[in-house]
């Protein structure tokens, strides 16, 4: 299965972004309102990502420096090195990258433009669905259907 198939099945297309100058508090509000675990940081209206900020990043900084960090800009705590892939990437490759890199969200880029975001949950769901289909096909073959 390829990543573009997962993007096509998502209910909300595109990528939710925030500008790097926005406050961590603004980012936390976006995460809570949209029930998401990370937001891509983009200063050009969502075309390209300059970073990503996750719930984990915010909680880590709250523990380190207290609530004062909530007024700091997102750019201070975001992960700057985005790992991205195209829609033609296999789910298996993305799962491997996420597992080895210990991250849960990956922007998908086509022609230097972000077209979506996939999560570890999306990848696991796709793998489970594929395994269920394979199991059903094998059972049908065994039963002679």
VEXDREN-2710 file (C-alpha; in Angstrom, 1 decimal):
% VEXDREN-2710
k/r/px/py/pz
1/UNK/0.0/0.0/0.0
2/UNK/1.2/3.5/-0.8
3/UNK/0.9/6.7/1.2
4/UNK/-1.3/8.5/-1.4
5/UNK/-4.0/5.8/-0.8
6/UNK/-4.0/6.7/2.9
7/UNK/-4.2/10.5/2.1
8/UNK/-7.2/9.8/-0.2
9/UNK/-9.1/8.1/2.6
10/UNK/-8.5/10.8/5.2
11/UNK/-11.6/12.9/6.1
12/UNK/-9.6/16.2/6.2
13/UNK/-7.3/16.7/3.2
14/UNK/-4.3/19.0/3.4
15/UNK/-2.1/20.0/6.2
16/UNK/-2.9/22.2/9.2
17/UNK/-0.1/24.7/9.8
18/UNK/1.0/27.5/12.0
19/UNK/3.5/30.3/11.5
20/UNK/6.8/30.1/13.3
21/UNK/6.2/33.4/15.1
22/UNK/3.0/32.2/16.7
23/UNK/3.1/31.5/20.4
24/UNK/3.3/28.0/21.9
25/UNK/-0.1/28.8/23.5
26/UNK/-1.6/29.4/20.1
27/UNK/-0.2/26.1/18.9
28/UNK/-1.5/24.2/21.9
29/UNK/-5.0/25.7/21.2
30/UNK/-4.9/24.5/17.6
31/UNK/-3.8/21.0/18.8
32/UNK/-6.6/20.8/21.3
33/UNK/-9.3/22.2/19.1
34/UNK/-8.5/19.8/16.2
35/UNK/-7.7/16.8/18.5
36/UNK/-4.3/16.3/16.8
37/UNK/-0.8/15.6/18.1
38/UNK/1.3/17.9/16.0
39/UNK/1.1/20.9/13.8
40/UNK/3.4/21.7/10.8
41/UNK/5.2/25.1/11.0
42/UNK/5.0/27.0/7.7
43/UNK/5.7/30.6/7.0
44/UNK/4.4/30.6/3.4
45/UNK/0.8/29.6/3.9
46/UNK/1.3/25.8/4.0
47/UNK/3.3/25.3/0.8
48/UNK/6.5/24.3/2.6
49/UNK/7.2/23.2/6.1
50/UNK/10.0/24.8/8.2
51/UNK/9.4/22.6/11.2
52/UNK/6.9/20.6/13.3
53/UNK/5.7/21.1/16.8
54/UNK/4.1/18.2/18.8
55/UNK/2.3/17.9/22.0
56/UNK/5.4/16.1/23.3
57/UNK/7.6/19.1/22.5
58/UNK/5.2/21.4/24.5
59/UNK/4.9/19.1/27.5
60/UNK/8.7/18.6/27.6
61/UNK/9.3/22.4/27.7
62/UNK/6.5/22.9/30.3
63/UNK/8.3/20.4/32.5
64/UNK/11.7/22.1/31.9
65/UNK/10.8/25.8/32.2
66/UNK/7.3/26.1/33.4
67/UNK/4.3/27.9/31.9
68/UNK/6.4/30.9/30.8
69/UNK/7.2/28.9/27.6
70/UNK/3.6/29.3/26.4
71/UNK/4.3/32.9/25.3
72/UNK/7.5/31.9/23.4
73/UNK/7.4/31.6/19.7
74/UNK/6.8/28.1/18.2
75/UNK/10.2/28.5/16.4
76/UNK/12.0/28.1/19.7
77/UNK/10.8/24.6/20.3
78/UNK/9.8/23.1/17.0
79/UNK/11.8/20.3/15.4
80/UNK/13.5/21.9/12.4
81/UNK/14.6/18.9/10.4
82/UNK/11.4/17.6/8.8
83/UNK/11.5/14.1/7.4
84/UNK/9.1/13.9/4.5
85/UNK/8.2/11.5/1.8
86/UNK/6.1/11.5/-1.3
87/UNK/2.7/9.9/-1.9
88/UNK/4.4/7.1/-3.8
89/UNK/6.2/5.9/-0.7
90/UNK/5.2/2.6/0.8
91/UNK/3.5/2.4/4.1
92/UNK/6.2/0.0/5.2
93/UNK/9.0/2.5/4.5
94/UNK/7.1/5.2/6.4
95/UNK/6.5/2.9/9.4
96/UNK/10.2/2.0/9.4
97/UNK/11.3/5.7/9.4
98/UNK/8.8/6.6/12.1
99/UNK/9.9/3.7/14.3
100/UNK/13.6/4.3/13.9
101/UNK/13.3/8.1/14.2
102/UNK/10.9/7.9/17.1
103/UNK/8.3/10.3/15.7
104/UNK/4.6/9.9/14.9
105/UNK/3.8/12.5/12.2
106/UNK/5.2/12.9/8.7
107/UNK/4.4/15.6/6.1
108/UNK/3.9/14.2/2.6
109/UNK/5.3/16.4/-0.2
110/UNK/4.8/16.4/-4.0
111/UNK/6.5/18.8/-6.3
112/UNK/8.0/20.7/-3.3
113/UNK/4.5/21.3/-1.9
114/UNK/3.0/19.7/1.2
115/UNK/-0.1/17.7/0.3
116/UNK/-0.9/16.0/3.5
117/UNK/0.3/14.6/6.8
118/UNK/0.2/11.0/7.9
119/UNK/0.5/9.6/11.4
120/UNK/1.8/6.5/12.9
121/UNK/-1.9/5.6/13.6
122/UNK/-2.7/6.0/9.9
123/UNK/0.2/3.6/9.0
124/UNK/-0.8/1.0/11.6
125/UNK/-4.5/1.1/10.5
126/UNK/-3.5/0.6/6.9
127/UNK/-1.2/-2.3/7.7
128/UNK/-4.0/-4.0/9.8
129/UNK/-6.5/-3.5/7.0
130/UNK/-4.1/-5.0/4.5
131/UNK/-3.4/-8.0/6.8
132/UNK/-7.2/-8.5/7.3
133/UNK/-7.7/-8.6/3.5
134/UNK/-4.8/-11.0/3.0
135/UNK/-6.2/-13.3/5.8
136/UNK/-9.7/-13.2/4.2
137/UNK/-8.2/-14.1/0.8
138/UNK/-6.1/-17.0/2.2
139/UNK/-9.1/-18.3/4.1
140/UNK/-11.1/-18.2/0.9
141/UNK/-8.4/-20.1/-1.0
142/UNK/-8.3/-22.7/1.8
143/UNK/-12.1/-23.1/1.8
144/UNK/-12.1/-23.4/-2.0
145/UNK/-14.0/-20.1/-2.7
END
